[in-house]
Amino acid sequence: MATAKITRRYVDAIKPTEKAFVVYDADVKGFGIRVMPSGVAAYIVEYRPGEGGRGVSKKRMALGRTTELTPDEARTMAQSKLASVRKGDDPLLERETKRREIKVHQLIDLWEKANPAGRKTGKPMAERTRVYTLARLRHHVVPLIGNKRVSDVSVDDINDMIRRVTSGETKRQEKSKNKRGRIIVSGGDGAARKVASDLSIVYGYAIEKRIVQTNPVATARKPKAGKRNDYLRSEHMAAIGKALVQLEADGANASGIAILRLILITGARPNEIEALKWTQVDLYARCLRLTDSKTGYSIRPLSTAAMAILGRIERVEGSEYVFPATRGDGYFTGSKKLWNEARRVANLPDRVRYHARHAVATLALSAGQDVASVSAIMGHKGPRTTLSTYAHVVDDRATRAAEQVSSQITAAMEGRQSAEIVPIENAKAV
């Protein structure tokens, strides 16, 4: 058991190792510092509750990070906690009990402030995703169960919340704080599914912090994700392409036009193209090396058409982005507005940018491209995700293949020299 005189100089000099470790103070028994492999260090106090003795398991209570407290402040806090233990109190139990009294809307605020790392990625949620997640939580969860105590929320409460979001009870439109902006809150199965997933993440954090013991969302009846049936078909592509040419001739923003064309050609997620940096563009290897995509580091192959679009773009001095913003140091975010104008011109009011992504996968699979290659184009975690998302396309291919094989075998059985391929009349046209 490592011990040392915990001073400011000692804290500043402490170094992390591959495993977490604790250093105890030489003066105050039970007071110490826990250092994580990541370098995060926090003051802790250990004690045996009740009557104490070696038959009672120790409890460890975090007092605060070394960046938040001085050694003297932390030592004083530890001495205060240890004094209350000698009086028969259990400070950690009291803290956990108090936390369980917080309400759902307060738990959401705690999660927002903590911005914890995800279990799969090991890093905090991307800022844009985090903004959308918090918006859904506050527009749907808070009005329905926000004032319930977190420990009182049951599976029935979650099922009722999902039902009400699905039915559109929280659906609304209103003006936002931004000039000419509007807040549009939608309902339906998709919104309910996302809200349930968001709240489950927040309750997962609450379990880690011992605020609650169970996640009521885990066993709730959540709407199942539907298959990707909507996408841009060939005639839609032609109409959008023509609309972009018209908008370009009318003086539309060149970055916005290029972004939309790349989304249509590559099948990349809209924000992946909008936020694209020059360091992520490898024209020599004909690929994009996305360092922070939805699935982490991702390599996307580039076609000749995509290469040509990127090759015509001039770098803006002082900006790391391929499509820098017209104002400020960020990247251009106006492609959605331009898309809305393009779909109006093309008379496609229900087509969104994400339909272009579905179109690329659907066309590739329908053309007979192998699932692994399509998975790489889409930036999925693996072929299993592609198969799950676009199962209807793969099933359609399998049906056509079965029909072809059956036709050939039937022809052979009947003694015909050439096997006639019988087309499926109801096969989806892509």
C-alpha positions as CSV (number, residue, x, y, z in Angstrom):
1,M,0.0,0.0,0.0
2,A,1.7,3.2,-1.2
3,T,1.6,6.2,1.2
4,A,2.9,9.7,0.9
5,K,2.5,13.2,2.2
6,I,-0.1,14.5,-0.1
7,T,0.9,18.0,-1.0
8,R,0.4,20.3,-4.0
9,R,3.9,19.4,-5.3
10,Y,3.2,15.7,-4.9
11,V,-0.1,15.9,-6.7
12,D,1.5,17.8,-9.6
13,A,4.3,15.3,-10.0
14,I,2.1,12.1,-9.8
15,K,2.2,10.0,-13.0
16,P,-0.4,7.5,-14.3
17,T,0.4,3.9,-15.0
18,E,-1.2,1.2,-17.1
19,K,-3.4,0.3,-14.1
20,A,-5.4,2.5,-11.7
21,F,-3.7,2.9,-8.3
22,V,-4.3,4.6,-5.0
23,V,-1.8,6.6,-2.9
24,Y,-2.8,7.1,0.8
25,D,-2.0,10.1,2.9
26,A,0.7,9.6,5.5
27,D,-1.2,11.8,8.0
28,V,-4.9,11.2,7.7
29,K,-5.9,7.5,7.6
30,G,-8.3,6.7,4.8
31,F,-7.6,9.8,2.8
32,G,-5.9,9.4,-0.5
33,I,-5.7,9.9,-4.3
34,R,-6.9,7.5,-7.0
35,V,-5.1,7.8,-10.3
36,M,-6.6,6.4,-13.5
37,P,-4.6,5.2,-16.5
38,S,-6.1,8.2,-18.4
39,G,-4.3,10.5,-16.0
40,V,-7.5,11.6,-14.2
41,A,-6.8,11.8,-10.5
42,A,-9.4,12.3,-7.7
43,Y,-9.2,12.6,-3.9
44,I,-11.0,9.7,-2.1
45,V,-11.8,8.7,1.5
46,E,-12.2,5.1,2.7
47,Y,-14.0,4.0,5.8
48,R,-15.9,1.1,7.4
49,P,-19.5,2.1,8.2
50,G,-21.4,1.2,11.3
51,E,-19.4,-0.3,14.1
52,G,-16.5,-0.8,11.8
53,G,-14.0,-3.6,12.3
54,R,-12.4,-5.9,9.7
55,G,-15.7,-7.8,9.3
56,V,-17.2,-4.8,7.7
57,S,-16.4,-4.1,4.0
58,K,-14.7,-0.8,3.3
59,K,-16.5,1.9,1.3
60,R,-14.7,4.4,-1.0
61,M,-16.1,7.8,-1.5
62,A,-14.9,10.3,-4.2
63,L,-14.4,13.8,-2.9
64,G,-13.5,15.6,-6.1
65,R,-10.8,15.7,-8.8
66,T,-7.3,17.0,-8.1
67,T,-8.0,19.8,-10.6
68,E,-11.1,20.9,-8.6
69,L,-9.7,20.8,-5.0
70,T,-6.5,21.6,-3.3
71,P,-4.9,18.9,-1.1
72,D,-5.8,20.9,2.0
73,E,-9.4,21.3,1.0
74,A,-9.7,17.6,0.2
75,R,-8.0,16.6,3.5
76,T,-10.5,18.8,5.4
77,M,-13.4,17.2,3.6
78,A,-12.0,13.7,4.4
79,Q,-11.6,14.5,8.0
80,S,-15.2,15.8,8.2
81,K,-16.5,12.6,6.6
82,L,-14.5,10.4,8.9
83,A,-15.8,12.3,11.9
84,S,-19.4,11.7,10.8
85,V,-18.6,8.0,10.4
86,R,-17.4,7.9,14.0
87,K,-20.8,9.3,15.0
88,G,-22.5,6.4,13.2
89,D,-23.3,8.0,9.9
90,D,-22.6,6.6,6.4
91,P,-21.8,9.6,4.1
92,L,-21.6,7.6,0.9
93,L,-25.1,6.0,1.6
94,E,-26.4,9.5,2.3
95,R,-25.0,10.8,-0.9
96,E,-26.5,8.0,-2.9
97,T,-29.9,8.4,-1.2
98,K,-29.9,12.1,-1.9
99,R,-29.0,11.4,-5.6
100,R,-31.9,9.0,-5.9
101,E,-34.2,11.8,-4.9
102,I,-33.4,13.9,-7.9
103,K,-35.9,14.1,-10.7
104,V,-35.5,13.1,-14.3
105,H,-35.0,16.6,-15.7
106,Q,-32.2,17.1,-13.1
107,L,-30.6,13.8,-14.2
108,I,-30.6,15.0,-17.8
109,D,-28.9,18.2,-16.6
110,L,-26.3,16.1,-14.8
111,W,-25.6,14.0,-17.8
112,E,-25.2,17.1,-20.0
113,K,-22.7,18.7,-17.5
114,A,-20.7,15.5,-17.2
115,N,-20.6,14.7,-20.9
116,P,-19.4,11.2,-20.2
117,A,-17.6,9.0,-22.6
118,G,-19.5,6.3,-24.5
119,R,-19.0,2.7,-23.5
120,K,-18.3,1.6,-27.1
121,T,-16.3,4.6,-28.4
122,G,-14.5,5.6,-25.1
123,K,-15.0,9.3,-25.9
124,P,-17.8,11.8,-25.4
125,M,-20.6,12.0,-27.9
126,A,-20.0,14.2,-30.9
127,E,-21.2,17.7,-30.3
128,R,-23.8,17.7,-33.0
129,T,-25.2,14.4,-31.9
130,R,-25.2,15.6,-28.3
131,V,-27.2,18.7,-29.2
132,Y,-29.8,16.6,-31.0
133,T,-29.9,14.1,-28.1
134,L,-30.5,16.8,-25.5
135,A,-33.1,18.5,-27.7
136,R,-35.1,15.2,-27.9
137,L,-34.8,14.6,-24.2
138,R,-36.1,18.1,-23.3
139,H,-38.8,18.2,-26.0
140,H,-40.2,14.7,-25.3
141,V,-39.0,13.2,-22.0
142,V,-39.1,16.3,-19.7
143,P,-42.7,17.3,-20.5
144,L,-43.9,13.7,-19.9
145,I,-41.9,12.3,-17.0
146,G,-39.4,15.1,-16.2
147,N,-40.8,15.7,-12.7
148,K,-40.7,12.1,-11.6
149,R,-38.0,11.0,-9.2
150,V,-35.4,8.9,-11.1
151,S,-35.8,6.0,-8.8
152,D,-39.6,6.0,-9.2
153,V,-39.6,5.7,-13.0
154,S,-40.9,2.2,-13.9
155,V,-41.1,0.2,-17.1
156,D,-44.8,1.1,-17.3
157,D,-43.9,4.8,-17.2
158,I,-41.4,4.3,-20.1
159,N,-44.0,2.3,-22.1
160,D,-46.5,5.1,-21.5
161,M,-44.0,7.7,-22.6
162,I,-43.2,5.8,-25.8
163,R,-46.9,5.5,-26.5
164,R,-47.5,9.2,-26.1
165,V,-44.5,10.2,-28.2
166,T,-45.6,7.7,-30.9
167,S,-49.1,9.2,-30.9
168,G,-47.7,12.7,-31.4
169,E,-48.7,14.1,-28.0
170,T,-45.4,16.0,-27.8
171,K,-45.4,17.1,-31.4
172,R,-45.3,20.9,-31.9
173,Q,-43.9,23.8,-33.9
174,E,-42.9,27.1,-32.5
175,K,-40.6,30.0,-33.0
176,S,-37.0,29.6,-31.8
177,K,-34.7,32.2,-30.4
178,N,-32.9,32.5,-33.7
179,K,-34.2,35.1,-36.1
180,R,-36.7,33.5,-38.5
181,G,-35.9,30.1,-37.0
182,R,-38.5,27.5,-35.9
183,I,-38.5,24.6,-33.5
184,I,-40.1,21.5,-35.1
185,V,-40.8,18.6,-32.7
186,S,-42.1,15.5,-34.5
187,G,-43.7,12.4,-33.1
188,G,-44.2,8.8,-34.5
189,D,-42.4,5.5,-34.2
190,G,-39.0,6.9,-35.2
191,A,-39.1,9.8,-32.7
192,A,-40.2,7.4,-29.9
193,R,-37.4,4.9,-30.7
194,K,-34.8,7.6,-30.6
195,V,-36.1,9.1,-27.4
196,A,-36.1,5.8,-25.7
197,S,-32.5,5.2,-26.8
198,D,-31.5,8.6,-25.6
199,L,-33.0,8.1,-22.2
200,S,-31.4,4.7,-21.9
201,I,-28.0,6.3,-22.3
202,V,-28.8,8.8,-19.5
203,Y,-30.0,6.0,-17.2
204,G,-26.8,4.0,-18.0
205,Y,-24.8,7.0,-16.7
206,A,-27.1,7.1,-13.6
207,I,-26.3,3.4,-12.9
208,E,-22.5,4.1,-13.2
209,K,-22.9,6.9,-10.7
210,R,-25.0,4.8,-8.3
211,I,-27.9,7.1,-8.6
212,V,-30.2,4.2,-9.6
213,Q,-29.7,0.5,-9.7
214,T,-31.7,-0.5,-12.8
215,N,-32.4,1.0,-16.2
216,P,-36.2,1.0,-16.7
217,V,-35.8,1.6,-20.5
218,A,-33.9,-1.7,-20.9
219,T,-37.1,-3.9,-20.8
220,A,-39.5,-1.4,-22.2
221,R,-41.4,-2.1,-25.5
222,K,-39.5,0.1,-27.9
223,P,-40.6,0.4,-31.5
224,K,-38.5,-1.6,-33.9
225,A,-36.4,0.1,-36.5
226,G,-37.8,-0.2,-39.9
227,K,-36.0,-1.2,-43.0
228,R,-34.6,1.4,-45.4
229,N,-37.3,1.4,-48.1
230,D,-37.1,5.1,-49.1
231,Y,-34.3,6.2,-51.4
232,L,-33.7,8.3,-54.5
233,R,-34.4,6.3,-57.6
234,S,-32.9,7.0,-61.1
235,E,-35.6,9.4,-62.1
236,H,-35.2,11.3,-58.8
237,M,-31.4,11.5,-59.3
238,A,-32.0,13.0,-62.8
239,A,-34.4,15.6,-61.4
240,I,-32.1,16.6,-58.5
241,G,-29.1,16.7,-60.9
242,K,-31.0,19.0,-63.2
243,A,-32.1,21.2,-60.3
244,L,-28.5,21.6,-59.1
245,V,-27.4,22.7,-62.5
246,Q,-30.2,25.3,-62.6
247,L,-29.4,26.5,-59.1
248,E,-25.7,26.7,-59.9
249,A,-26.5,28.8,-63.0
250,D,-28.6,31.1,-60.8
251,G,-25.6,31.8,-58.5
252,A,-26.2,29.4,-55.7
253,N,-23.3,28.8,-53.2
254,A,-20.6,26.7,-54.9
255,S,-19.7,24.9,-51.7
256,G,-23.3,23.9,-51.1
257,I,-23.6,22.6,-54.7
258,A,-20.3,20.6,-54.4
259,I,-21.4,19.2,-51.0
260,L,-24.7,17.9,-52.4
261,R,-23.1,16.4,-55.4
262,L,-20.6,14.5,-53.2
263,I,-23.4,13.3,-50.9
264,L,-25.2,12.0,-54.0
265,I,-22.2,10.3,-55.5
266,T,-20.5,8.9,-52.3
267,G,-23.4,8.0,-50.1
268,A,-21.6,9.6,-47.2
269,R,-23.5,11.1,-44.3
270,P,-24.3,14.8,-44.9
271,N,-22.3,16.0,-41.9
272,E,-19.3,13.9,-43.0
273,I,-19.0,15.9,-46.2
274,E,-19.9,19.2,-44.7
275,A,-17.2,18.9,-42.0
276,L,-14.6,17.3,-44.3
277,K,-11.0,18.5,-43.7
278,W,-8.2,18.5,-46.2
279,T,-6.2,16.2,-43.9
280,Q,-8.9,13.6,-44.5
281,V,-8.7,13.7,-48.3
282,D,-6.2,11.3,-49.8
283,L,-6.4,11.8,-53.5
284,Y,-3.3,9.6,-54.1
285,A,-5.0,6.6,-52.5
286,R,-8.5,7.7,-53.8
287,C,-10.2,7.7,-50.5
288,L,-11.4,9.8,-47.6
289,R,-9.9,9.0,-44.2
290,L,-12.6,10.1,-41.8
291,T,-11.0,10.3,-38.3
292,D,-14.3,10.9,-36.4
293,S,-17.2,9.4,-38.2
294,K,-20.3,7.9,-36.6
295,T,-18.4,4.5,-36.4
296,G,-15.0,6.0,-35.5
297,Y,-12.1,5.9,-38.0
298,S,-13.4,5.1,-41.4
299,I,-11.9,4.8,-44.9
300,R,-14.2,5.6,-47.8
301,P,-13.3,4.9,-51.4
302,L,-13.6,7.7,-53.9
303,S,-14.9,7.3,-57.5
304,T,-13.5,9.2,-60.4
305,A,-16.5,11.5,-60.4
306,A,-16.0,12.3,-56.7
307,M,-12.2,12.8,-57.3
308,A,-13.1,15.3,-60.1
309,I,-15.3,17.4,-57.7
310,L,-12.7,17.5,-55.0
311,G,-10.0,18.3,-57.5
312,R,-11.8,21.4,-58.7
313,I,-12.0,22.9,-55.2
314,E,-9.4,25.5,-54.3
315,R,-8.1,25.6,-50.7
316,V,-8.9,28.6,-48.6
317,E,-5.9,29.9,-46.8
318,G,-6.2,29.7,-43.1
319,S,-9.0,27.1,-43.1
320,E,-8.6,23.4,-42.5
321,Y,-12.0,22.6,-44.0
322,V,-12.7,21.6,-47.7
323,F,-15.9,23.7,-47.4
324,P,-15.2,26.6,-45.1
325,A,-18.0,28.7,-43.7
326,T,-18.7,32.0,-45.4
327,R,-18.4,33.6,-41.9
328,G,-16.2,32.5,-39.0
329,D,-13.7,29.7,-38.7
330,G,-16.1,26.7,-39.0
331,Y,-17.4,24.8,-42.0
332,F,-20.3,25.4,-44.4
333,T,-23.6,24.2,-43.0
334,G,-26.0,25.6,-45.6
335,S,-26.3,22.5,-47.8
336,K,-29.6,21.4,-46.2
337,K,-31.2,24.7,-47.1
338,L,-29.9,24.4,-50.6
339,W,-31.2,20.8,-50.8
340,N,-34.6,22.0,-49.8
341,E,-34.5,24.5,-52.7
342,A,-33.3,21.8,-55.1
343,R,-36.0,19.4,-54.2
344,R,-38.6,22.2,-54.7
345,V,-37.2,22.8,-58.2
346,A,-37.2,19.0,-58.8
347,N,-40.7,18.7,-57.4
348,L,-39.6,16.1,-54.8
349,P,-41.0,17.5,-51.6
350,D,-40.5,14.4,-49.5
351,R,-37.0,13.5,-50.4
352,V,-34.3,14.4,-47.8
353,R,-30.5,14.3,-48.2
354,Y,-30.2,11.0,-46.3
355,H,-32.3,9.3,-49.1
356,A,-29.2,9.8,-51.3
357,R,-27.2,7.6,-48.9
358,H,-29.8,4.9,-49.1
359,A,-29.8,5.2,-52.9
360,V,-26.1,4.4,-53.1
361,A,-26.4,1.3,-51.0
362,T,-29.5,0.1,-52.7
363,L,-28.1,0.6,-56.2
364,A,-24.8,-1.1,-55.3
365,L,-26.5,-4.1,-53.8
366,S,-29.1,-4.4,-56.5
367,A,-26.3,-4.3,-59.1
368,G,-24.7,-7.4,-57.5
369,Q,-21.8,-5.7,-55.6
370,D,-20.7,-7.8,-52.7
371,V,-21.9,-6.8,-49.2
372,A,-18.4,-6.2,-47.8
373,S,-17.6,-3.7,-50.6
374,V,-21.0,-1.9,-50.0
375,S,-20.3,-1.9,-46.3
376,A,-16.9,-0.1,-47.0
377,I,-18.6,2.5,-49.2
378,M,-21.2,3.2,-46.6
379,G,-18.8,3.3,-43.6
380,H,-20.8,0.7,-41.7
381,K,-19.1,-1.1,-38.8
382,G,-19.3,-4.3,-40.9
383,P,-21.3,-6.3,-43.4
384,R,-23.7,-7.4,-40.7
385,T,-24.9,-3.7,-40.3
386,T,-25.4,-3.5,-44.1
387,L,-27.3,-6.7,-44.3
388,S,-29.6,-5.7,-41.4
389,T,-30.3,-2.2,-42.8
390,Y,-30.8,-3.2,-46.4
391,A,-32.1,-6.7,-46.0
392,H,-35.0,-6.0,-48.4
393,V,-32.6,-5.4,-51.2
394,V,-30.5,-8.5,-50.5
395,D,-33.7,-10.6,-50.3
396,D,-34.8,-9.2,-53.6
397,R,-31.5,-10.2,-55.2
398,A,-31.7,-13.7,-53.7
399,T,-35.2,-14.1,-55.1
400,R,-34.0,-13.1,-58.6
401,A,-31.1,-15.5,-58.3
402,A,-33.3,-18.3,-57.2
403,E,-35.6,-17.7,-60.2
404,Q,-32.7,-17.7,-62.6
405,V,-31.3,-21.0,-61.2
406,S,-34.7,-22.5,-61.2
407,S,-35.3,-21.5,-64.8
408,Q,-32.1,-23.1,-65.9
409,I,-32.7,-26.3,-64.1
410,T,-36.2,-26.6,-65.4
411,A,-35.0,-26.1,-68.9
412,A,-32.4,-28.9,-68.5
413,M,-35.0,-31.2,-67.0
414,E,-37.3,-30.6,-70.0
415,G,-34.5,-31.3,-72.5
416,R,-34.2,-27.8,-73.8
417,Q,-30.7,-26.8,-75.0
418,S,-30.8,-23.3,-73.8
419,A,-32.1,-22.3,-70.4
420,E,-34.7,-19.5,-70.6
421,I,-34.3,-16.9,-67.9
422,V,-37.7,-16.1,-66.5
423,P,-37.8,-12.5,-65.1
424,I,-39.7,-11.7,-61.9
425,E,-42.6,-9.5,-62.9
426,N,-42.9,-7.9,-59.5
427,A,-39.2,-7.4,-58.9
428,K,-38.3,-3.9,-57.7
429,A,-37.0,-1.6,-60.4
430,V,-33.9,0.2,-59.2
